[in-house]
Amino acid sequence: MIADRKADRYTRSVSEDRGATVAVASFEERIATRQARVGIVGLGYAGLPLAMAFAEAGFPVTGIDLNAERVQAVNDSRSYLVDVPEERYAAAEGRLSATCDYAAVGELDALTICVPTPLSKTRSPDVKYVVAAAESISEHLSSGQLVMLQSTTYPGTTEELVLDILQRGGRQVGRDFFLGYAPERVDPGNRVYDVHNTPKLVAGVTDECLARVRAVYETIVDDVVAVRRPMVAEMAKLHENTFRAVNIALANELALICDRLGISAWEVIDAAATKPFAFMPHHPGPGLGGDCIPVVPHFISWRMREYGYSARMIDTAHEINAQMPVHVVHRVADALNSVGRAINRARILVLGMAYKPDVHDTRESPSLIITQDLLARGADIRYCDPWVPTVGLGQGTVLENVGWTEEEVREADCVVMLTPHRAFLDQPHWRHARLIVDTRNVIPVGDHVWSI
Ligand SMILES: NC(=O)c1ccc[n+]([C@@H]2O[C@H](COP(=O)([O-])OP(=O)(O)OC[C@H]3O[C@@H](n4cnc5c(N)ncnc54)[C@H](O)[C@@H]3O)[C@@H](O)[C@H]2O)c1
């Protein structure tokens, strides 16, 4: 059974400037009265909105990040992420500050780690940022502090890796410090679901740890859902993203099948979606992007190798999804071929470098792979993305965003729709295109429009 919240026994002393030592209130009381100092380690897409949510809720919040530019931006109340516009700094009334110095940890009651967890080239989890953050925290950890991991990671990270680092020097979890896991579920750019109304999974290494994690998140999230162990929460987060990856792979495979049958996969999906139960529509596209869905399922595959189990569904989904950028390039070749042209020397206008609409994020974006491939085949590439001013494509190639204009569209031999930003949909200049490859089913069908 998940523990009921226990009566809190947390007391610690702080030395004030004047040298007096004062007893401080219980942990929960400090949370309830917003006296507790909250820290967020890693001020990126996941960490900054969380830091802002705590600051808006009335807590003094310290962000810790090694990136001095981000730290400066926070201290100057400058926005660098779509989900944290400048006006939110005003709402936080100066309660959010940032530093590169881990010494700040010593002053905190509760801190959350939101550092990156990428994959290595061989698709094994690269946890060096989590290890570095945990080690830096460990150096400054003081009695009674709560540490929460929020980064998406392989099952076992909290209870094996992070716990091990924080227990160095004889510290004991549940007595000297508290540790939990609360996975990040943020969907950058989502206008409906944010930190407050996305239910939060929480778990603790001990019952006392869980009670504290829950108390912290209940101040900013409407629905906090406790699970029995950190590994359950870690795995639930991975399963959510794997569910998406596998279902998108199914939709992508449907597109490849329908292409051979000469019918529209989107029409098939719309028809299937009229069933009011037991079907959830997913759609084909140019490939997976972002730092979650293409990455996260591999954490499971990697961990399972240790158990001699091959996660076949995940591996198959990966193969299908990874094929989509190549399929798009072949589609462009087919489209150009139909008008007696080759990719070589064709002027191609790529629409969208971000991996999804109305965000800046180009991490793992299939647009990068498709553009690199088209360049390698000799295309004269121009791209338009109002959210991405420049893009590096390796080997010193950097392209600049061109304006979204009728002229650019008219001049292109082929327009390739990859990311349907609102700016494109609001001004449908593609009316003037000679040839279009539409990977998102947003352009009205016509003889010159090729679907994937
Ligand atoms: N971006 C998303 O939409 C999203 C969604 C769900 C989960 N997540 C997960 O959240 C975690 C963070 O992702 P993100 O998108 O916010 O990453 P990010 O790259 O946007 O930000 C991470 C920040 O951590 C900082 N950092 C790195 N090492 C550090 C260290 N040792 N100490 C202090 N700061 C350090 C970096 O400078 C950077 O500012 C990842 O595990 C990711 O998988 C992200």
The ligand as a Gaussian input file, in Angstrom:
#p B3LYP/6-31G(d) Opt

LIG

0 1
 N       11.738000      18.734000     -23.908000
 C       10.662000      18.038000     -23.643000
 O        9.610000      18.244000     -24.236000
 C       10.672000      16.987000     -22.571000
 C        9.475000      16.338000     -22.284000
 C        9.459000      15.344000     -21.333000
 C       10.655000      14.997000     -20.696000
 N       11.820000      15.641000     -20.992000
 C       13.029000      15.226000     -20.295000
 O       13.468000      16.257000     -19.417000
 C       14.893000      16.225000     -19.301000
 C       15.454000      17.577000     -19.661000
 O       15.127000      17.844000     -21.008000
 P       15.075000      19.308000     -21.587000
 O       14.312000      19.212000     -22.861000
 O       14.611000      20.282000     -20.547000
 O       16.636000      19.545000     -21.876000
 P       17.351000      20.925000     -22.276000
 O       18.558000      20.552000     -23.053000
 O       16.346000      21.868000     -22.871000
 O       17.775000      21.545000     -20.894000
 C       18.639000      20.908000     -20.008000
 C       19.429000      21.953000     -19.258000
 O       20.252000      21.271000     -18.320000
 C       21.478000      21.986000     -18.243000
 N       22.517000      21.100000     -17.673000
 C       23.166000      20.063000     -18.252000
 N       23.998000      19.489000     -17.387000
 C       23.878000      20.162000     -16.220000
 C       24.462000      20.032000     -14.940000
 N       25.334000      19.069000     -14.660000
 N       24.110000      20.922000     -13.999000
 C       23.212000      21.890000     -14.241000
 N       22.609000      22.069000     -15.431000
 C       22.937000      21.201000     -16.400000
 C       21.753000      22.420000     -19.654000
 O       22.652000      23.499000     -19.700000
 C       20.344000      22.796000     -20.125000
 O       20.047000      24.159000     -19.919000
 C       15.373000      15.105000     -20.232000
 O       15.526000      13.930000     -19.501000
 C       14.229000      14.952000     -21.206000
 O       14.161000      13.656000     -21.772000
 C       11.843000      16.637000     -21.902000

